[in-house]
Structure formats: C-alpha cells, structure tokens
C-alpha cells in the first residue's frame, strides 16, 4: 500500500513499553489478499517471542492502536486472516 503513512509513539514504562500507532491512507487488509481480514499490531522479542497487541481498525483509511507490552522490540502491522 504505497500511499499508506503512519507513525508510532513508544514510551518505555517500567520493564516494557507503551505503544501508540497512527496510520492513514491504509486500505482494508482484504485488498492485499481476500483471505486477509484485518491489520494487527504485534510485539516481537529478540528471542522471537510474539505478543498480539491488538487489531488496527480502519475507518476512512485511518486507524489507531494503543497497547502496552513487556517486550521491547516489535513489528508494526500485518494483515491477518481473522480478528485477534
């Protein structure tokens, strides 16, 4: 989705991080593939532990996800075949 834009605010809190992701001009996940129904935010640790942080709900191309994790490294979004 070449026109999509976004930014993330990450604030270390205690032993983890508070994350807020803002996106715009993002199309629904099914435009990538009909089996993809949602965009999700994931946290991924160095040891490859993965934590689902929530669904990025898109309305008029924009969306926000706010979450907290004990992990310190994470990927931003993916297109998922179901809602987390």
Secondary structure, 3 states (H helix, E strand, C coil): CCCCEEEEEEEEECCEEEEEEEEECCCCHHHCCCCCCEEEEEEECCCCCEEEEEEECCECCEEEEEEEECCCCEEEEEEECCCC
